[in-house]
Amino acid sequence: MANVRSNWAASPINANGLLSPTEWAGAGKMVIPAGIMMVKNDNNFLYIALDMVGDTGADPGVGDYFWFSFDCNGNGAITPGLDVNYGIYPTLPIRIGRQYYLGPGMWTGLLNTPSPAVANTGFGPSLNSRTPHRIWEMRIPLAEIGIADLGTHPDPAVHFGLRVASSRPAFTFDFPSGFYTNFSNLHAILLAKTPSLIPGVAGPVIGSVGLIPATAPQINGGYATTDPSYYLYVDEAAFGGTLNIIGNQTTMQNLWAAGARKYRILHRAGSSAAFTPLLQSWKNYRWNGTVYALESIAWDSLQMYPLPDPSADYSIDDLLMQWNTIGSIGIHELRVEFYRDDTAHTVVPSVPQTLQLMIDNNLPFVDIINVLHDTVPIAACAMETMTSATDGVQLKITVNDLEAHLKEFALTAHWGNGASATVYSESYPAHRNPLHQWNGVTAQVVPPSEWVPPVTCAYQFRLAATARVTNGYSYIGYVEDTYHVTLIKPSVIGIPRAARLSESVLPLGQLIGETAPKPGIEPKKLGTDTFPVK
């Protein structure tokens, strides 16, 4: 098994097949059969470039293809319905598709659900070879490969298997061999979890909370607001969940040089009580020269933590604490003190900083009280006939965030084979105020005029709300309620037959009806040395 460390993408990469040197500067690199793989990531996407320096044949149409399989739960085994494979549609234009594993060497068809995954191909020279060759660029959503929340995901490793294939020159290479039948020896991409904040943006000692700089104006009065163009856009958000408290990189280097080897994180609830040591334990991956090994961190008898060596290579660099805030609420404040590891535990001075955070770990309450037809409630699962083509329904709903940290809510209707429509929605900007408070609505009938169902069908009405709370990597605190009724348009007898949900389109390299795909080979040499194959 080989590892490659991904580096942070300072801005989203345009996966257009052109392999921009600026976009891919500093990317992690791994030699693969007939090429070089480059990887970057941000908190939403894994960006991958396959620079196929050995594929110098400009195959027309869809003569070249790849498979990219992911062990989404990292258990080293194929989990049906969870683990995924990405491939290319068998017809032009070039499109990436996703399919679930059903077992070893068995998959669903390409899923017909929307996905932000993107892949494009190009042909030309690159920084790795001046000879024109095949290039693939792709963007894979982290949420589709088992990383729902980068900040709190315990393991930074994404385990993968790769197939690259070409018709000219003719080859089918698997990396590792037989990966699609056995996940026990997959390679790994080690995700970057934090960007390097430019000087002056990070807080002076606590540099950031996750991706959010720990300084004004990004954190002000306990609430976080970032620019819409930043990696993570939050708007007057409280904090919750598990928070990565990350040190200012330059400050950590200077403190280490000054002899600091221990530190305490001091905490208080509110802004007037005495500070006391905050005691937590957490884990972080450290490169030991061969692999990223998991380290456990906890306080000692003096309620101090070991200061990580700033020159060491950690999965989360300069991590001072993973603070589990579950059960906490309201304003909380943090400070950090540093010490030498001598008998007197001499204090190493640092810039004074008190970080104030508004903590909220409660979910909004959502309830679809009734679906109303002519102001009369329709029972759940009932069948209701509309009186005209323009007749419709309204809904009585409650959305209440007790701490008044509601971000948004939306009432949507879902029917048929993936059809949907927004019935009503509201969001915080329309309710913005100096106290940053918005509770929601109570027993409100929406929309103002009736919502008209487009067809006769069974409908699911879904009321979803998100709290204006972040863990420093994404908003957290999503909750929903549903209500099901069948709405019948006038002059229509019966209910339309449900659309077929199964998918039958397979990616390049797979054939309908085959018991197993034709196996590829794993060449003895990689990169520019792959050919001639021996």
N, C-alpha and C positions, 0 to 999 in steps of 0.2 A: 504494500500500500504506500502510495506517495502522497505528500501533503504540499499544498501551495497556500500561502497567506495572501488573502485579498487585501487590497488597500482601499482607503476611502475615496469615493468619487466626489470631488469638490462640487461638481455640478452634474446633472443628469447627462448620460452619454447618449448621443443620437445614434442608435444602432442602424446605420444606413449602409453598411458594407464597405465603407471607405477607410476605416482604420486610421482616424485622425491622430497624429503624434501628440497633439496637445491633450486630447481627451484621455489617451492611454498612457501618458507619462506617469511613471512610478507604479504601474500596475504590477501585481504579482504575476510571475511567469512559471509555467510548468511545461517541460518538453513532453509531447504526445506523439503518437505515430504520425509521421510525415509532416509534423508541424510543431507549433508553439501555441499554447493556450495562455491567454492573459485574462486576469480577473480583477474587477473592482466591485464595490458595492456601496450603497447608501442604506438608509433605514427602510427603504421600500423595495429596492430591486438589486438583484445580482446581475452584473454586466459581464458578458463573456465574449471574448474574441478568439476564434480559431484561425490562426494564421498558418494556412496549410502550404508551407513553403515547398513541400514535395509534390504537390498536386499542380503541375504546370500545364495541364491540358484544359483549354477553355471549352469545357463541355457545354453544349447548348441546352436550353430548357432546364429540365430537372435531372440532369445526368449525375449530379453530385448530391449527397445528402448526409445528414448526421442523425444520431439518436443521443439524447442526453437523459439518463435515468437518475432519479434521486430517491434515496432511502429517507422518506420524510419523517419517520420517527427515530431514525438512527439506531435501530435495534439489530442491524446486521442480517436481517431476514426480510424476504418479500412479504409485505402485508397487503393482501388484496383489498382494493377499494381505497387505499390510502397512498401507497407509493406510486410515483408517476414517471412517465416517459414523455419527453418532448421529441417531436420529429417534424418533418416537412410534408405538407400536403402533396399528393402525387401529381397535381396539375398546376400550371401557372395561373396567377402570379405566385411568387414565392411567399408562403405563409407558414408560420409555425403553429403547430397544434399540440394538444396535450391529451394523454390517455392514461387511464388507471391500469395498474397491474391487476390481473386476475389470478396469477400464479406464476411459477417459473416459465418464462418464454411465452406467456399468455397475457393479452391485453384487451381492454375495451376498444371500440373504435375511437377516433378523435372526437373529443367532447364538443358539443355544439353550444356550450355556454360561453358567454362573453369573457374575455381575458385580456389584461393589458400586456401579455407577453408579446414580444416582437422579435423577428429575425429577418435579416437581409443578407444578401450575398454580393460579393464584388470580385473582381479579377484584376490584379495589377501588382506592382512592386510594393514593398513595405520596408520598415526599418530592419526587419529580420532577413530580407532577401531582395536584391534588386531585380531578380528574374520574376516576371509576372506569374502569379499563382492565385489559387482560390483563397478567398477570405470569407469567413462567416462572422457576423456580429449579431449578438442577441441580448435581449433584456428579459429576465425571468423574475416575476413577482415573488418576493420572499414568502408571502402568505400562501402561495401555491405549493411550496416545497417544505412546509412544516415550520416556518418561522413566522408565527402570527405576530410576535412582538420581539423585535431584535434586542431591545434593552433588557428584557427579563428572561430571554431564552438562555437556558443554563449552559448549553454546549455551543461554541462558535463554529463547530465543524459541520459542513454540509457534505454528506457522503454521496459520491456519484460514480457512475459508469458511463463510458463514452464510446460510440461507434462513429467512425468517419469513413465515408465510401466515395468512390469516384469511378466513372466509366472510362476515363482516359486521363492518366494511366489507370488501368483497372486494378482496384484494390478495395478490400473491405477489412478494416482494422478495428478490433475490439480492444478496449483499454479500461479495466483488465479483461483478460480472456474469459468469455462466458459470463460476463457480469449480469446479463439479463435473465440468467437462471439461478444465480447464487450471489447474494449481497454480502457475503461474509468477508470479502477482501476488496471492498470498494476504495477508491481514492478519496481524498478529502480536500475541500476548500475551506480554509479557516477565515471566517468573516471578520472584517474590521467592524468594531462596535462604536468607535468614536472618531470624529474628525479632529484635525489639529486646528484649534482656534487661533486666529491671527492675534499677535500681540495687541493688547489694549482692549480686546473683546472679552476675554475670559476674566472671571473674578480674580482678585489678587492672590488668594490662597486656595479657596474652593473655586476651581476654575469654571465648573459647569455642573448642572444636574442633568445627567444624560447628555443630550445635545443642546441644552439651553444654557447659554452663558450666565454665570452666577453673579451678575452685576446689573445695575440699572442702565438703560431702561428695560432690558429684557426680563428681569425680575424686579418688580417694584411693588412694595406693600404686600409681598407674599404671592402675588399673581404674576404669571408669565405671559409676555406678549413678544412675538418675534415678527420679523418682516415677512410678508407673503412670499418673497423670493427665497427664503431660507430653507434648509433641508426640511425642517419641521416648522410648519406654521401653526402657532397657537395664538388665541385671542383672549386675553384676560382670563387665563386658565389657572385653576388651583392645581395642587399636586396630590398624587395618591399612588397606592400600590407600592412596589419596591423601587426605590430611587437609587441610582448610581451617583454617589457623591465623588466627583472626580477632581483631583488636584490640578492647579495651574502648573503646566509642564515646566516652564522656566523657573517658577518659585520652587518646585520640588527639586530641580537640579541644583539650585543655589543652596537650599537647605541641606541637601545631601553633602555638598561640598563643604558646608560649614560644620559638618559632623552630626547632623540630626539622623537618628536611627530609630526613634520611637515617636509616637504621637498619641494624643487623646482627642476624641471628638466630644465636645461638650454640648449639652442640649437642655432646652427648657421649653415647656409648654407655655404659651403666652409670651409676654414681653417684659415681665417684671419679676418673675421668680428667679431663684438662684440657679445657675448652670450646674449640671451634674454630668458625669461621664455617660455617654450613650454606648451601651454594650450590645453588639450584634456580632454574628459570625457569617461568613460568606466564602465563596470559592472563586478562583480566577485561574486561567490557564497561563502557564509560563513555558517558554521555549527552553528546553534543556540541551539543545544542540542536535537532537535527533527527532524528538516529537514535542508537541505541546502537552505538558503534564499538568494535571489538576492540582492546585495548591489550596489548602484550607487555611483560612485566616480567622483568628479569634483573639480576644483580649487576654492579657496576662494577669498576674496577681496584683499588679499596680494599675489595672484597668487601662493599660496602654496596648497599642497595636504596633507591629513591626513596620517601619517605613519601607515600602518597596523601592528597590534600587532603580532610579530613573533610567539607567542604561540597559536594564533587562527588558526582554521582549515579552510583554504580556498581551493576552487577548484584549483586555481592557487596560490600557496604559494609565498609570497614575491614579488608579482606583483607590480611594481612601475608605470607602464604605459602601456596602449595599444595605440600605436602610429599609427595612420592612415596616411600613407605616400603617399596616392594617390595624384597625381599631382606634387609630388616632384621628382627631378632627380639630379644626381651628388653626390659629397661628402657632407656629413652632419656630424656634431659632437655633442655629448651629454656630459653633466656633471650633477652631482647631488650634491645639498647642503642640509644640514639637520639643523633643528632648534628646540629649546625648544618651548613649547607652553606657553611662559610667555609674559609679557608686552613688553619686549625688543626684543623678538624673538631671543634669544641668539643662535649664531651659535654653533653647535656641530661638532667638527672637525672630518673629515674622510680622508681616504687615497686619495690623488689626483688621478683622473682618467679622461681622455678624451677618449671617445669611438668614433672612426671614422667609418662611414658606407657609402659605395657606394650605392646610392638609384637609382633604375630603375623601373619604373612602365609602360613602354611601351611594347607592344607585338611585336614580329617579324612579318614581312610581308611575306606571302607565296602565291604563285600563280603557278598553273599548266597552263602554257601558251598554250601549244598544246600537243596532242598525235600525234606522227609522224609515218607514215608507208612509208618506202622508202623516207624519208625526207619530205613527203607531209602531211600537217595537216589533221587530221580526225575530222570532226565536232562533237561536243558533241551530244550524243544520236544516232550517226550514226552507221550503221552496216558495218563492214569492213572485207573482206575475205583475209585470208593469202594465199600466193602463193605456199607454201610448208610446210611440217611438221616442218621445222626449221625456218620458216619465223616469224618475230616478229615486235615489235614496240619499239620506244624510246619516251622520253618525254622531252619537254623543260620546265624548271622550274626556278623560282626565289625564294630564301629564303634570306631575308635581315633583319638583326637586326640593327637598326639605331645606338644604343648605343654600338654595337659590343659585346653584352653579350649573344651570341647564345650558347646554350648548345649542341643541336643536331637537326638533321632533318632526316626523313625517308620517302621514297616514297614506298608505298605498294600497291599491287593489291588484290582485294577482289572479290570473285565470289561464286556462288552456295550456299550451306548450311554451311556457316562459314569457307570456304576455303580461305586461304590468302598466300601471299608470299611477301618477301621484294625485291623490284626492285633495290633500291639504298639507301645508307645512308652515312652520315658523322657525326662526333662528335668532340667536342672541343679538346680532347687530341691530335688529329692529327694536330691541329693548335695552340697549346699552345705557348705563347710568354710572355715576361716580362711585357707587358702592359695589359695582360689578355683580349685581344681583338680578336674577330672573328665575322665578319659581315655575312658570308654565301656565297651564289653564286648568280650570276645574269645571266638570260637567258642561263643557261647551259643545254646542251643536255645529258641526262643520260638514262640508263647506257651506258658505252663506247661501248658495243655491244648490239644488239637488245635483248629485253626481249621477250621470246617465250611463248605465252599463252598455258597452258597445255590442255585446252579443249575449245570447242565452248560454249560460255556463254556470258551473259551480265557482264561486268567488271566495278567495281568502282576502279579508281586510287585515292589514298588518300595521300596527301602530308602533313605531320604533323611536327611541329617544337616546341621546348621547349626553353624558355629563360633560361639562366644561372642565375636565380634570385630565391631567397628563402625568405620565411617569417619566417624562423627559425624552421619550422616543415616539410616542403616539398618544392620541386621546384614548382613554380607557373609560369603562362604565357604560357600555351599550346594553340596552334592555328592550324587550318588545312584548307585545300582546297581540293575539290574533282572534279573529271571529270569522266563522264560515257560514255562508248562506248560498242558496242557488237562486239566481235572478233570471226570470223568463221574460223575454221580449214578447210583445203581443203578436198574434197570428203565427207563432212558431210552435209546432208540435214536437215534443220530445227535446232531448238535450243532445247537442252534437257529440259524435264519437270523439273521444280524447285522441289527440295527435300522438303519433308513435314517438316514444321518447328515446329509443335505442339509437345508437350511432353505428354506422357501417363503413364509414370512410376510414381507411388505414393509412398511416404515413408511408413514405418511401422506405423500401426495405422489408415491408410486411405484405403478405398476400392473403386475401380472404380464402379460408378453407385449408390453409397449410397447417400441419400439426405443430410445426416449430419453424422459426426462421432459419435460413441458411447461416451457419456460424461464420464469423469472421476469424481472423488470426490476430495474435498479438506479436508484432515484429520484435526481434531481439534488440534492435537499435531504434532510437527515437529521434525526433526532430529532423535535422538536415541529414542525419546518417541512416535514415530508415531504408533508403534505396541504395543498392539493390537489396531486395528482401532475401534473407538467407534462412 
